[in-house]
Amino acid sequence: MKDLMKWQVISLVSRGVAMALGIIQSFFIVRILSVSDWGLIQIAASIGGAFGIYQHLGLASGSTREISAAKNDTEIFKIFLTSVLIRYVMTAPIALWLFFAAKGLALNQYSDKALILPLQLYALVLMIQGVQSILNSVISGTKRFKHLFLYQSAIAFVSLVIYIPLIFLYKINGYFYALVLFNLVSSLALAILAFKPLKPKFELPTRAEFKLLFKDLLSISMAIYLVKIIYTMWEKSGPIILGLHISKELVGIFAFAMLYAKKLMAISDAITDVNLPVLSDRFVHNFDEFKSLFANNFDKIFVIIVYVAAVATYWAPEVIRLVVGGDKYDRAFPFVFPIVFAFIFYSFINIIKSSVSIPAKYSRDMILSFVLLIGGTLGFYFATASWLGALEAMSYGMFAGALVGFMYLVISSQHKLKFVYFNHDHVLILVQCFAISLAWSIDNLFIKSGTFAVFTALFVWAAFITHFVKKSDIHLFLGKLRK
């Protein structure tokens, strides 16, 4: 437990540094670009991301799992080569198709020629990105978390240096020039980090080894691949669908609320970076220890994530006005609450997926939870858009879909594992955070600050009486943080 928490603390610090630099980067971007420019960028990025996800094949998680069990460095290298070969068999046709289809998509579907070059640049990005997650798996699978976390902080600074001048000079196109350059630098850095410490004999896998690795990699990877596609479609569905029916400016408003909410994903991403390799090992070798470790850890992560979400929503108007330097995105305020908690529920899906579903190979339940995620979102949107309004329907649709998917995954995994890790105490703390979040509209800063202090005191009290957090946990956390 202490070792898991140590790496989670380090991962959280690393992600926190990266997130802080990302906020600074966003601060400059939203000031340089107009709301319409930001909306167009999100449409292009959503189209590119929606097609690009088909290259994924679930190989990152599958590779991490296989590399964790590899006997030596040469075997790791063979797993890497096999994964990369499989990846680029998918990536190359998708990237070429997107490059040559960019003109038709821009003019026929969105009636905006400004989308052509961004989509073509995104096709180049897909070719460069293809190797990144596999290199990341080499580092994570060999449990060199220190290198991975240092990279995450350093690359966020590199991103800041690359994006701001290029966007300042070339506006919309500059964003995608920066995206290409940033991914090139990231891939080179990951390659050095992944293989410099290893001492493999650089041998190609034999035909028999390739067939065996292919089978092992795809045994769980295809399920991960499918849920990754569904998640990306869920995430990108807002800008893609809204872009067909409303103005670029309104898409920009929605996309900004999503940008704000997605920053909170850094917490769950930091947790899953550690949980997947560590809990996969525990599940196989000591199931009783796995249950205890996961349940105790989940309680603490739950408290941190929902409180951060509540704080981010409560202070959203003040933070957003500070970042953008005015009221340019004030219309995004009402959408922050549903979208923030949509991504929070997805964060929990992501943690359970990496900590339980993948180690236990509960592929069917994992896939069904993601089907409910996107099905609930689209169903809610199309059922309510005519009377709620497009932005409101999409925002609360994402919230509804994420909640349904999360609850299904909790119920199904608890039934199969035969132990409870989510109960009425979690629900009560969640309701408490909803109450904090819904008070975001208080105008008077003095009253808002005082109310927040009361809310926080009650939340801390609730965290201790439920035993989700203990004094020993605080001392342990602070000790790891100081180290």
N, C-alpha and C positions, 0 to 999 in steps of 0.2 A: 504493500500500500504506500509506504513512504517513498519507494523508488518511483512508482507510477506518479505520485503527486509531485515529486521533484521535477520530473521531465514535463509534466503538465504546467507547472509554475513557470519553468523556463520557456516553454512553448507559448504560454500566455503573454509573457513579457516580450518575447520576440514578435508575436503578432501585434501586441500593443504598440511597439515601436513602429512596425510597418503600417499599422492603422493610423497612427498619428501623422506619419509622413504622407500617407494617402489623403488624409483630411486637408493637410496643407496644400497638396497638389490639387485637390478638388476646389479649394478656396480660390486658387488662381484661375482654374479652368472656367468655373461658373462666372467669374468676373470678366474674363476675356470674351467668352462666347455669349451670344444672345440666347434667349429661351428657345427660339426656333432652331438655331444652330445645334443646340444640345439635343433637341428632339430628333433632328435629322441624323445626328451621330448615333443615337440610340436605336433608331430604325435600322441603320446599316449594320451596327454591331449585333443587333438581335437577329437579322437575316443571316449574317455570317456565322454567328454562334449556333443558330438552329441547324444549319447545314453541317457545320464543323463538328457537331457532336457525334455524327455518324462515324467519325474516325476513331472514336474512343475505345469501343470494343470491351470496356471494362478491364483493360490490360494493366492499368496502374495498380489497382487493388490486387488483381491476380498475380502480378509480378512481385509486389511487396510480400504477399503470402508465400510464394515459392522461394524468393530470395532469403526470407527469414529462416527457411529450413535447408538452405543450400549447404553442402558439405565443405566447399572450398571456393576460392576466388575464381578459379577457372570455370566452375559450374555457374557462378553468378554471371560471368561474362557470356556464357552460352545462353542463359535465360534472357539476358539483355538483348542479345542479337536476335533471338527468336521472336521476342516481343516487338522489336523495332521492325523486323521484316513483315510481321503480320500487320502492324500498324500502318505502314506505308503502302501496303497493298490496298488499303481502304482510303488512305489520305490523298494519294496522288490523283485518282479519278475525281474525288469530291472537289479538290482545289481547282483542278482544270475546268470542271463544269462550272463552278461559281465564277471563275475568271471570264469565261466566254459568255455566260448567261447574264452577267452584270448589267449590260445595256438593256436587255429585254426586261429584266426585273425592275430596273429604275424607271424606264419609260412607260411600260405597259401596266405595271401593277401600282406604282406610286406616283407616276407622272412627274418625275423630278430628276433631271439629268445630273444634278449635283450628287446623286447617289452612285453614279457609275464608277468613278475612280476609287471611292472608299470601299466598294464591294470588291473591286479588282485587287486592291491592296490587302484586303482581308483574306483573299485567296492565297496570297503569298504568305501571310501570317500563318495560315493553316499548315503549310508545308514546313515552316520553321518550328511550329509548336508540336509537331508530331512526336518528336523525340523527348520533349521536356518531362512529361509525366513518368516515362520509363526511367529516365535518369534520376528523377526524384525517388522512384521506387528503389533504386539501387542504394541510395543514401539511407532512406527510411528502413528498408529491409535489413540492412546491415547494422541497424540501430545506432547510426552515427548522428544522433539527434542534435548534438552540439553544432556540427557543421551545417545541418539543415536549418537550424534556427538562426544562426549567424547569417546565412545566405538570405533568409527571408527579410531580415532587417536591412542588410546592405543593398539588396536589389530594390527595395522600396525607395532608398535614397537615389539610386541610379535612375529609377523611373521619374522621380521629381526633376532631375537634371535634364532628362531627355524630353519629357512632355512639354514643360512650360515654354521654352524658347520656340519649339516647333509649332505649337498652337498659336503662340503670339505672332509668329511670322506668316503662317499659312492657314490659320483658322481651322475649318472643318477638315480639309485635307491634311493639315499639320498633325491632327490627332492620329490619323492613320499612318502617316510617315513615322510618327513616334512609336506607334504600336509595332510596326515592322522592326525598327531599330531595337526597341526594348526586348522583343522576343529573341532577336539574334544574340544580343548580349547575354540574356538569361540562359539560352541553350548552351553557349560556350562556357559560361561560368559553371553550370550544373555538370557539364561533361568533365571539367577539371576536378570538381569536388567529388564526383562519383568514382572516378577511376585512379586518381593520383595516389590515394592511400592503399589501393589494392595491388596485389602482386600476382595477377593471373597469367597463365600461359594463354596467349591469345589464339585459342583454337576455335575453329568453326564447329558447330554441333554436327555430328554424323546424321545420316538420314533417320536412323532409328531413334537417336536422341531428340531430333527435331519433332518427330511424330509424338514421342512421349511428352515432351515439353508443351507441344501444341495442345494436346489433350488435357494436361494438368492445368495449363494457364486458362483454358476456356471452360473448365469444369464449373467454376463459379463466376468467371468473368462475363459470360453471356447474360447472366441475370443482372450483374452490375451494369453492363452495357445498356440493357433495356431501361433500367431505372434512371441511368444517367441521361438517356435520350428524353425520357418523360420529364425529368426535372428541368432540363434545359428548355423544353417546349413550354413547361409551366412558367419558368422565369421569363422567357422571351415572349410569351403569348400577349402580354399587355401591350408593349410597343408595336408588335406586329399587327395585332387585330385593331387596336385603337388607331394606328397609322392609316388604316384603310378607310376610316369613317370620320375622323375628327382632324383638326388642324395640327400642324407640326408643333405649334406653341403649346397646345394642350397636352400633346404627347410628352413634350419637354417637362411640363409640370408633373405629370405622373412619373416620368423617368427620374426626376430629381427626388421625389419621395422614395422611390426604389433605391436610388444611390445612397440616400441617408440610411435607409433600413438595412441595406446589405452590409454596411460597415460592421454590424453586429455579428455577421457570420464569421468574423475573425475568431470569435471565442470557440464556436463549435469546430471550426477547422483546426484550431490549435489543439483541441482535445482529441479529435480523430487522428491527427498525425501521430499521436502517441498510443492511443487506445487500440488501433487496428493491429500493429505488430505485437504489443504486449498482451492484450486480452486474447488474441488468437492462440498464443502460446499457452496461456493459462487454461483456456477452454479444453485444449487437447490433453494437457498433462495433469490438471488438477481442477476438476469441475466444481467441487465445493468451494475451493479458494476463488474460483472465477465468480461464482454467485455473490459471495461476500464482498469481493473487491469491486465488482461492478455496481452493486446496490449502494454501497457506502459512497463510492465515488460519484454516482449519478445524483444523489441527494445534494451534494455540495455544488456540483456543476449546475444543477437545476436552480438553486438559490442564486448563484452568481448571474446566470443568464437572464432570468426573469427580472431581477432587480435592475440590471443594466438596461434592459429593454424599457422598464418603467421610467427610469431616469432619463433615458434618451427621448422618450415620447413626451414626458412632462416638461422638459426644457427645450423641446424642439423649436418653438418660435424664437426664443432668444438665441439659440445656437445657429439656426439657419440665417437669421438676420445679420448676425455677426459675420458669418462665413461669406455671404453674398454681398454684404455691404449695403443693405437696403431691403426694400419690400418686393423685389423682383419675383421671389418664389413664395410669397405669402399664400397664394392659392393652393399650395401643396400641403398646408398645415392639416386640413381635415383628413387627408389620406395617410398621414404618417402612422397613426395608431393601428389601423387594420393591416397596413403593409409591414410595419415593424413586427407585429405579432404573427403575421403569416410566416415571416422568415425565422422567427423564434421557434414556432412549431416545426418548421422544416429543420431547424438546427437540432431539435430533439430527435426527429426522424433520422437525421444524419448520424447522430451519436449512437442511437440504438442499432442502426444498420451496421456501423463499423464495429460496434462492441459486441453485438449479439447475432444479428442476422448473417453476417459474413463468416465469423468463426464457426457458428452452428450450422451453416449452409441452409438456412431457412429461406430459400430463394422464392418460393411461391408467395409467402406472406409479405416478403419485402416488395415484390413486384406489385402485388395487389394494393399495398398501401400507397404506392406511387400512382397507380391507376386512379385511386380515390382522390389523391392530391390534385391531379389535373382535371379529372372528371367533375369533382365538386366545384372547382374554380370555373370551368367553362359552363357547366350547368347553371350555376348561380348567375354568371354574367348574362347569358342569353335569356334567362328567365326574368331578370330584373332591369336590364339596361334601358328598356323603354320607359320605365316610370321612375327609376332611381337616378338615371343619368349614366353615361358611359364610364366616367372616371370612378364614380362611387361604386358602380356595379363591379368593375374590375378589381378595385381595391378590396372590397368586402368579399368578392368571390375568391381571391387569393387566400384571405383569412379563413373562409369556410372550408376550402379544399384542404389547406394545410392542417386544420384542426381535425377533420374527418380522417385524413391519412394517418396522422399521429395517433389518434385514439385506437384505430384499428391495429396498428403495429404494436402498441402497448398491450392491448387485450390478447392478441394472438401469441405474442412472444411470452407473456406471463403464463398463458395456458400451457404452452409447450415446455417451458423451462420449469414449470411447477414451483415458481416462487414469485412474490409480489415485490416490485420495485417502484410502482407508482400507485398511490392510494389517495384517500380523501384529504390527507394533509397537504399533498402536492396541489390538489384542486383548490383548497382554501388559500394557499399562498399565491396561486395564480390569479384568483379572484381579487385578492388584495392588490396585486400589481395592476390589474385592469383598473381598479378604482383610482390608484395613483395616476395612471396614464391618462384617464379621461378628464383629469383636472388640468390638462395642458392649457386650456383657454383662459385661465385666471390672468387678468390684465395687470393688477397691482403687484409690483415686484416685491414689496414688503410682505404683503399677505401671502404671496406665492412662496416666498422663502420660508416663512414661518410654518405654512401648511406642509411644505416638503420636509421640514425637520420632524414634525409630528409623524408624518407618513413613514419616514425612515426609522424612527424609534420603534414604531409598531411592527415594522417589517423585521427588524433585528430581533425583537422580542419573539415574534412568531418563528423565526429560524431556529432560535435556541430552544423554545418549548417543544418543538417537533423533533428535536435532536438531529436535525439535518446538519447543524453546525454546532461544534462543541468548543470550549475554550482551548483544549489541546490542539484542535485543528487550526485555530488562529495562531497559536504559538509556532506550530509546525510550518504553516504557510509563511509567516514573517521570517522564520529562520531560513527557509529555502530561498525566499526573496532576497534576503541580505547576502547569502552566499552567491 
